[in-house]
Amino acid sequence: MTNFSDTLLQIKDRLILSDFIRKDVELTLKGREYVGNCPFHSEKTGSFFVSDEKCAFHCFGCGVSGDIFKYVMLRDGVTFPQAFKKLADLVGIELIENKSKQKNAGIYKVLEAATDFFEKNKSIVTEYMKKRELDDLTIYNTFHIGYAPNSNELYKYLINNGCKETDITKSGLFLEKYTNKFYPRFKERLIFPIYDRRNRVIAFGGRVVSNGEPKYLNSPETEIFLKHNTLYAYNIAYENVTDKKPFIVTEGYVDVITMHRYGFNTTVGTMGTALSTNHLAMLWKYSDEPIICMDGDDAGQKAMNRIARLALTALSPGKSLKFCLLPNSVDPDTFLKTEGANAMHSLLSRPISLSDFLWEEYLKELYKTDRTPEKTALWENKIFKDLETIPDNTIRRLYKSKIRSSIYNLNHSKSQRVIRKILNASAYKQLSVIERNAMCEYVLSYILVMRPALVSSMIEKLSYITFSNKSLRNFWNFIVESDDPSDVIASDKFSRVVEEIRTTGSKFYQINEQSDEELLNDWIFIFDKIVSRPAEKKEQEMASKEFAKSGSEKSWERLKALKMYSIQVQRGKNA
């Protein structure tokens, strides 16, 4: 493959066609394509279509079509080489003369040979791979995991396979040359080859298998490996992306592999580096709203916060991000192995929008202050300074409008005031939306565990709750089916779960001398406001689809009953 072809692909990867054309043409999203008036002939009805997925445009009026290079040629009246140079300059790619076109071929050869070397040595850590569940044949054949032994055999292997020393030096596989010897960068590490979109190895990541620092080590940047242009597993994931299967972005190699192993094959990884605007362009090329799913610890939360604010600076119509929040201190690998694929699917199916995620982050910042008028004003100023970085005028205006509305509602929300009164307000307000929902599940459980006599009156409502925590889900499923809930709560079988419910629930809710009636009122209020609405909405959607599909009297009666119940509940809340 020539460097010219590589540059051609890099330009197409770094530029989103609709964003580029939007500077000249007003485009509207219709389905998966954009439509507007053709810039190459006069028309009143838009027949000019742009597809980011196909990297192509076509006008059904005048018949003109092509890619981004053809667009520049037609728009500017230039030749292909001139259009090529313009776009290369735009994305910051230095063009290489023809005589140097093949200069990187030797580096690719070195890295391919090194991949073979590492794969041949994986048998040394078979037990470790089995323990980490990395020995699945399909996963291994997809990601080609290997091992770097504690030896200097790699250099000899590369030379014996026809690699040149000059290319070996440029590959990033070795540290500085000492006394005419090459010292391997990777030793006693599990090796993860990093591929470009054309399935060529361009670098490696190494993870220690015992004690050692750093835990993860990546190849340095080279002529063919730039971290801000590379996402781990992008070469596999982009082919699996559809409207209903967006990119999922995690941090580490093992997280990505485990996600793929459990069926989430649109997952890519940042390899421990900060997400860049180039990464966003790569993601948005095939996926309008990628889902960011970092670790549930403080570092992961901070990383998502940085990504959200970076995304503001690059938003365009139809292109945004969503966020999936994992429980505290849990990474995707651990979550999947303990909770399973269904639990992960449940989280990913209800991600938080970029605007809602940012609002939650802004609230956390507000709650860290004493909320004097002066500090609240400073807080608001910082928010709107962030929003000024949004390049698109319409999106910027809509974000400002939504934030202003959220600020107004902050102290005018009856349900939130009541919830905070019922619950431990200082602990509650520090939580994100998903964390609040999970916490409320514990509070509902806590009330019933502390007053088992109330369980029977709540059995029907309990059956409607899809607990996000697997332990809670199993516990209450068992109780719903049992004859005596008190015996189940007191049994040794669920002693660990009951203790967890008591420990967590008591942080947010205090049972003092309330009567059963008072406890039930609190329980029902939390259930209606926090838990039941999403399930109720989903059930209505399913009923609507069933009626649209069958048109039967039975499906219509079910849909009508659900809507009437919803109206009655809402009237009760507004009373």
C-alpha positions in Angstrom: 0.0 0.0 0.0 1.5 3.4 -1.0 1.7 6.4 1.3 -0.6 8.2 -1.2 -3.3 5.7 -0.5 -2.7 5.9 3.2 -3.0 9.7 3.1 -6.2 9.5 1.0 -7.8 7.3 3.7 -6.5 9.5 6.6 -8.1 12.6 5.0 -11.4 10.8 4.7 -11.1 9.5 8.3 -10.4 12.9 9.8 -13.1 14.9 7.9 -16.8 14.3 8.3 -18.3 15.0 4.9 -21.5 16.6 6.1 -19.6 19.0 8.4 -17.4 20.0 5.5 -20.2 20.6 3.0 -22.4 22.3 5.7 -20.0 25.4 5.4 -21.5 25.9 1.9 -24.9 24.2 2.0 -27.6 24.2 4.7 -28.2 20.5 5.4 -31.0 18.7 7.2 -30.8 15.2 8.7 -33.3 12.8 7.1 -32.8 9.2 8.3 -29.1 8.4 8.0 -28.4 11.0 5.3 -28.4 14.8 5.0 -30.3 16.7 2.4 -30.1 20.3 1.1 -30.2 22.4 -2.1 -27.6 21.4 -4.6 -24.7 23.9 -4.7 -24.0 23.1 -8.3 -27.3 24.0 -9.9 -30.3 26.2 -9.0 -33.2 24.4 -7.3 -36.0 25.2 -4.8 -36.5 21.7 -3.5 -33.5 20.0 -2.0 -32.3 17.0 -4.0 -28.7 17.0 -2.8 -27.9 14.1 -0.5 -24.8 13.6 1.7 -23.9 10.3 3.4 -21.2 10.3 6.0 -21.3 6.5 6.2 -20.5 6.2 2.5 -18.3 9.3 2.4 -20.2 10.4 -0.7 -22.7 13.0 -2.0 -25.2 12.7 -4.9 -27.7 15.2 -6.5 -30.8 13.6 -7.9 -31.5 16.9 -9.8 -28.3 17.4 -11.9 -26.8 13.9 -11.3 -23.5 15.1 -9.9 -21.9 12.8 -7.3 -18.6 11.9 -5.7 -16.5 12.0 -2.5 -15.0 14.9 -0.6 -12.2 15.3 -3.2 -14.7 15.5 -6.1 -16.7 18.1 -4.1 -13.6 20.4 -3.7 -12.8 19.9 -7.4 -16.3 21.0 -8.5 -16.7 23.7 -5.9 -13.2 25.3 -6.4 -12.7 24.4 -10.1 -9.4 22.7 -9.3 -7.7 19.4 -10.4 -7.6 16.3 -8.2 -3.9 16.9 -7.1 -4.8 20.4 -6.1 -7.9 19.3 -4.2 -5.8 16.5 -2.5 -3.2 19.1 -1.4 -5.9 21.5 -0.1 -7.5 18.8 2.1 -4.2 17.4 3.3 -3.2 20.9 4.4 -6.6 21.3 6.1 -6.2 18.2 8.3 -2.5 18.9 8.9 -1.0 16.0 6.9 2.4 16.7 5.3 2.5 15.2 1.8 5.3 12.8 1.0 7.2 12.8 -2.2 6.9 9.9 -4.6 10.4 8.6 -4.0 9.5 8.2 -0.3 6.2 6.4 -0.8 7.4 3.0 0.4 9.5 4.2 3.4 7.1 2.9 6.1 6.6 -0.6 4.5 9.6 -1.9 6.4 8.1 -0.7 9.8 4.9 -2.6 9.0 6.9 -5.7 8.3 8.8 -5.4 11.6 5.5 -5.0 13.6 3.9 -8.0 11.8 6.9 -10.2 12.5 6.9 -9.0 16.2 3.2 -9.9 16.4 4.1 -13.5 15.3 6.9 -13.6 17.9 4.6 -12.5 20.7 1.9 -14.9 19.7 4.3 -17.8 19.7 5.2 -17.1 23.3 1.7 -16.8 24.7 1.8 -20.5 25.9 4.1 -19.2 28.7 1.1 -17.4 30.3 -1.7 -19.8 29.4 -2.9 -20.0 33.0 -2.9 -16.3 33.5 -4.9 -15.8 30.2 -7.4 -18.5 31.4 -7.8 -16.7 34.7 -8.5 -13.4 33.0 -10.8 -15.2 30.5 -8.6 -14.2 27.6 -8.2 -17.7 26.3 -11.4 -17.9 24.3 -10.4 -19.0 20.8 -12.6 -16.5 19.0 -11.4 -13.6 21.1 -7.8 -14.7 20.7 -8.1 -15.0 16.9 -9.7 -11.6 16.8 -7.3 -9.7 19.0 -4.1 -11.8 18.6 -3.0 -11.5 22.2 0.6 -12.5 22.8 3.3 -12.4 25.4 6.7 -10.7 25.6 9.1 -13.0 27.5 12.0 -11.9 29.7 14.6 -12.3 27.0 16.4 -10.5 24.2 15.2 -13.0 21.5 12.9 -10.5 19.7 15.7 -8.7 17.9 17.2 -11.9 16.6 13.8 -13.1 15.5 13.2 -9.9 13.5 16.6 -10.1 11.8 16.1 -13.8 10.9 12.7 -12.8 9.3 14.3 -10.3 7.0 13.7 -7.1 8.9 16.2 -4.3 8.5 17.9 -2.7 11.5 16.9 0.8 10.4 13.2 -0.2 10.4 13.6 -2.1 13.7 14.9 1.2 15.2 11.9 3.1 14.0 9.3 0.5 15.2 9.2 1.6 18.8 9.8 -1.9 20.0 13.2 -1.2 21.5 14.6 1.4 23.9 17.8 3.3 23.1 20.6 1.2 21.7 23.2 0.3 24.3 26.7 -0.9 23.2 25.3 -2.2 19.9 22.5 -4.1 21.6 18.8 -3.6 21.3 16.9 -3.6 24.7 13.3 -4.7 24.3 10.7 -2.2 25.5 8.3 -5.0 26.5 9.3 -7.7 28.9 7.1 -10.1 30.9 4.0 -8.4 29.6 0.8 -9.6 28.0 0.9 -8.0 24.5 -2.1 -6.4 22.7 -1.4 -5.5 19.1 -2.9 -2.2 18.0 -4.3 -2.1 14.5 -5.2 0.8 12.1 -8.4 0.7 10.2 -6.8 -1.3 7.4 -5.9 -4.1 9.9 -2.2 -3.4 9.9 -0.3 -3.6 13.2 1.0 -0.1 14.1 1.9 -0.4 17.8 1.5 -2.6 20.9 0.2 -2.3 24.4 1.7 -4.3 27.2 0.2 -5.3 30.6 2.2 -6.7 33.5 1.2 -10.2 34.5 2.7 -10.1 38.0 3.9 -7.1 40.0 5.5 -4.2 38.2 5.1 -0.6 37.1 3.7 0.8 35.0 0.7 -1.5 34.9 0.2 -0.7 31.2 2.8 0.4 28.7 2.2 1.5 25.2 4.5 1.9 22.2 5.8 5.4 21.7 4.5 7.5 18.9 6.2 6.7 15.6 5.8 7.6 11.9 2.8 5.3 11.7 1.4 5.5 15.2 -0.2 8.7 16.6 -2.2 8.2 19.7 -4.7 11.0 19.0 -5.6 9.3 15.7 -5.9 5.8 17.1 -8.6 3.9 19.0 -8.1 0.3 20.1 -10.3 -2.2 18.2 -11.6 0.5 15.8 -10.7 -1.8 12.9 -13.2 -4.4 14.2 -15.8 -2.2 15.8 -16.6 0.3 13.0 -17.9 -2.6 10.7 -20.4 -3.6 13.4 -21.9 -0.1 14.0 -25.5 0.5 13.0 -28.2 3.0 13.9 -29.1 0.7 16.9 -25.6 -0.3 17.7 -23.5 2.8 18.3 -19.8 2.9 19.2 -19.1 2.2 22.9 -15.9 3.8 24.3 -14.1 2.4 27.2 -10.6 2.8 28.6 -8.4 -0.3 28.7 -7.6 -3.3 26.4 -9.1 -5.9 28.7 -12.3 -3.8 29.0 -12.6 -3.7 25.2 -12.0 -7.4 24.8 -14.4 -8.4 27.5 -17.1 -6.2 26.0 -16.6 -7.9 22.6 -16.6 -11.3 24.3 -20.0 -10.6 25.8 -21.4 -9.5 22.5 -20.8 -5.7 22.6 -18.7 -5.7 19.4 -18.9 -2.0 18.7 -16.6 -1.2 21.6 -13.3 0.7 21.2 -10.7 1.8 23.7 -8.7 5.0 24.4 -5.7 3.0 25.6 -5.3 5.3 28.7 -5.0 8.5 26.6 -7.4 11.4 26.7 -10.0 11.4 23.9 -9.1 13.9 21.2 -11.2 15.8 18.7 -9.7 13.5 16.0 -11.1 10.5 18.0 -14.5 12.2 18.0 -14.3 12.7 14.3 -13.5 9.0 13.9 -16.4 8.0 16.1 -18.9 10.4 14.5 -18.0 9.2 11.0 -20.0 6.0 11.6 -22.0 6.7 14.8 -24.1 9.8 15.5 -24.2 9.3 19.3 -21.4 7.1 20.6 -21.7 5.9 24.2 -18.9 6.7 26.7 -18.6 4.0 29.3 -15.6 4.6 31.5 -14.8 3.1 34.9 -17.1 3.9 37.8 -14.3 5.3 40.0 -13.3 9.0 40.4 -10.8 8.8 37.6 -13.4 7.4 35.2 -15.9 10.1 36.2 -13.3 12.8 35.7 -12.4 11.3 32.3 -16.0 11.4 31.2 -16.3 15.0 32.4 -13.3 16.0 30.3 -14.8 14.2 27.3 -18.1 15.9 27.7 -16.6 19.4 27.7 -14.3 18.5 24.8 -17.4 17.3 22.8 -19.0 20.8 23.3 -16.2 22.3 21.2 -17.0 19.9 18.3 -20.8 19.5 18.3 -22.6 19.7 15.0 -26.3 19.0 14.1 -27.0 15.3 14.6 -23.6 14.5 16.2 -23.4 14.2 20.0 -22.4 11.7 22.8 -24.2 9.7 25.4 -22.9 8.4 28.7 -23.3 5.1 30.5 -22.5 5.3 34.3 -21.2 2.2 36.0 -21.5 1.6 39.8 -18.7 3.1 41.9 -15.2 1.6 41.5 -16.4 -0.9 38.9 -14.9 -1.2 35.4 -16.7 -2.8 32.4 -14.7 -6.0 32.7 -15.6 -6.5 36.3 -19.2 -5.5 35.8 -19.8 -8.0 33.0 -18.1 -10.8 34.9 -20.2 -10.2 38.0 -23.5 -8.9 36.7 -23.6 -10.4 33.2 -24.5 -9.2 29.7 -28.1 -8.5 30.4 -27.3 -6.0 33.2 -24.8 -4.2 30.9 -27.4 -4.2 28.1 -29.9 -2.6 30.5 -27.4 0.2 31.4 -26.4 0.8 27.8 -30.1 0.9 26.7 -30.8 3.9 28.8 -27.7 6.1 28.6 -27.6 9.8 29.7 -27.5 12.4 27.0 -24.6 14.8 26.8 -26.7 17.8 28.0 -28.1 15.8 31.0 -24.6 14.5 31.9 -23.2 18.0 31.8 -26.0 19.3 34.0 -25.3 16.6 36.6 -21.6 17.6 36.6 -22.5 21.2 37.0 -24.8 20.4 39.9 -22.0 18.5 41.6 -19.9 21.6 41.3 -22.7 23.7 42.7 -23.2 21.5 45.7 -19.5 21.7 46.7 -20.0 25.4 47.4 -22.1 27.1 50.2 -24.4 28.5 47.5 -24.2 32.1 48.3 -25.6 34.4 45.6 -22.0 35.4 44.6 -20.8 31.9 44.3 -23.9 30.8 42.5 -23.4 33.6 40.0 -19.8 32.5 39.5 -21.1 29.0 38.9 -23.6 30.1 36.3 -20.9 32.2 34.6 -18.6 29.2 34.3 -21.4 27.1 32.7 -22.3 29.7 30.0 -18.5 30.1 29.3 -18.4 26.4 28.6 -21.5 26.7 26.3 -19.8 29.5 24.3 -17.3 26.9 23.0 -20.1 25.2 21.0 -19.3 26.1 17.3 -22.9 25.7 15.9 -25.1 28.7 16.6 -28.3 26.7 16.8 -26.9 24.0 19.1 -25.4 26.7 21.3 -28.7 28.5 21.6 -30.6 25.4 22.5 -28.1 24.3 25.1 -28.3 27.7 26.7 -32.0 27.6 26.7 -32.1 24.1 28.3 -29.5 25.1 31.0 -31.4 28.3 31.9 -34.6 26.1 32.3 -32.7 23.6 34.4 -31.4 26.4 36.6 -34.8 27.9 37.0 -36.3 24.5 37.9 -33.5 23.7 40.3 -35.3 25.3 43.2 -38.8 25.0 41.9 -39.2 21.2 41.6 -41.7 19.9 44.1 -40.8 16.2 43.6 -37.1 16.9 44.2 -37.8 18.9 47.3 -40.0 16.1 48.7 -37.4 13.4 47.8 -34.6 15.4 49.5 -36.9 15.8 52.5 -37.6 12.1 52.7 -33.9 11.1 52.0 -30.6 12.2 53.4 -30.3 15.3 51.2 -26.5 15.8 51.6 -25.8 12.3 50.4 -28.5 12.3 47.8 -27.5 15.5 46.0 -23.9 14.1 45.4 -25.3 11.3 43.2 -25.8 11.2 39.4 -29.2 10.3 37.9 -28.4 6.6 37.6 -26.8 6.5 41.0 -29.9 8.1 42.5 -32.1 5.4 40.9 -29.9 2.6 42.2 -29.9 4.2 45.6 -33.7 4.5 45.7 -33.9 0.8 44.9 -31.9 0.2 48.1 -34.1 2.5 50.1 -37.3 0.8 48.9 -35.7 -2.6 49.8 -34.5 -1.2 53.2 -38.0 0.0 54.2 -39.5 -3.5 53.5 -36.6 -5.4 55.1 -36.9 -3.4 58.3 -40.8 -3.7 58.2 -41.4 -7.2 56.6 -45.1 -6.9 57.4 -45.4 -4.3 54.7 -44.1 -6.6 52.0 -47.4 -8.2 51.2 -49.1 -4.9 50.3 -46.3 -4.0 47.9 -45.9 -7.4 46.2 -47.6 -6.2 43.0 -45.5 -3.0 42.7 -42.3 -5.0 43.5 -42.9 -7.2 40.5 -42.8 -4.1 38.2 -39.3 -3.0 39.4 -36.4 -4.1 37.3 -33.6 -3.9 39.9 -30.4 -2.8 38.3 -28.4 -4.7 41.0 -28.4 -8.4 40.3 -28.3 -9.4 44.0 -31.4 -7.2 44.7 -33.1 -8.5 41.6 -32.6 -12.2 42.7 -33.6 -11.4 46.3 -36.9 -9.8 45.4 -37.8 -12.2 42.7 -37.5 -15.0 45.3 -39.6 -13.0 47.8 -42.4 -12.3 45.2 -42.6 -16.1 44.6 -42.4 -17.1 48.3 -45.3 -17.7 50.7 -43.7 -16.0 53.7 -41.4 -12.9 52.9 -40.4 -12.7 56.6 -38.8 -16.2 56.5 -36.8 -15.3 53.4 -35.5 -12.0 54.9 -34.5 -13.9 58.0 -32.9 -16.8 56.2 -29.1 -17.5 56.0 -29.4 -17.8 52.2 -29.9 -14.0 51.8 -28.1 -12.8 54.9 -25.4 -11.1 52.9 -27.9 -9.3 50.6 -30.0 -8.2 53.6 -27.0 -6.8 55.4 -26.0 -4.9 52.2 -29.5 -3.5 52.0 -29.4 -2.4 55.6 -26.0 -0.8 55.4 -26.7 1.0 52.1 -30.3 2.0 52.8 -29.6 3.5 56.2 -27.2 6.0 54.6 -30.0 7.6 52.7 -33.1 6.9 54.8 -33.8 6.9 58.6 -36.5 4.7 60.1 -37.3 6.2 63.4 -40.8 6.0 64.9 -42.7 6.3 61.7 -46.0 4.4 61.5 -46.5 1.7 58.9 -48.8 4.2 57.1 -46.1 6.9 57.0 -43.5 4.4 55.7 -45.9 3.2 53.0 -46.5 6.8 51.9 -42.7 7.4 51.6 -42.3 4.1 49.8 -45.0 4.8 47.3 -43.8 8.3 46.6 -40.2 7.1 45.9 -41.6 4.3 43.8 -43.8 6.5 41.7 -41.2 9.3 41.2 -38.0 7.4 40.7 -38.8 3.8 39.8 -42.1 3.2 38.2 -42.2 5.9 35.5 -39.5 4.5 33.2 -41.0 1.0 33.5 -44.5 2.4 32.9 -43.3 4.4 29.8 -41.6 1.3 28.4 -44.7 -0.8 28.9 -46.8 1.8 27.1 -44.4 1.8 24.2 -44.5 -2.0 23.9 -48.3 -1.9 24.1 -48.5 0.8 21.4 -46.2 -1.3 19.1 -48.4 -4.4 19.7 -51.6 -2.5 18.9 -50.0 -1.1 15.7 -48.9 -4.6 14.7 -52.0 -6.6 15.5 -54.8 -4.0 15.7 -56.7 -6.5 18.0 -59.4 -5.5 20.5 -57.3 -7.1 23.3 -54.2 -5.0 22.5 -56.3 -1.8 22.3 -57.9 -2.5 25.7 -54.4 -3.1 27.2 -53.1 0.2 25.8 -56.1 2.1 26.9 -55.9 0.7 30.4 -52.2 1.7 30.7 -52.9 5.2 29.5 -55.8 5.7 31.9 -53.6 4.4 34.8 -50.9 6.9 33.8 -53.4 9.8 33.8 -54.8 8.7 37.2 -51.3 8.5 38.7 -50.4 11.9 37.3 -53.5 13.5 38.7 -52.7 12.0 42.1 -49.2 13.5 42.0 -50.4 16.9 41.0 -53.2 17.0 43.6 
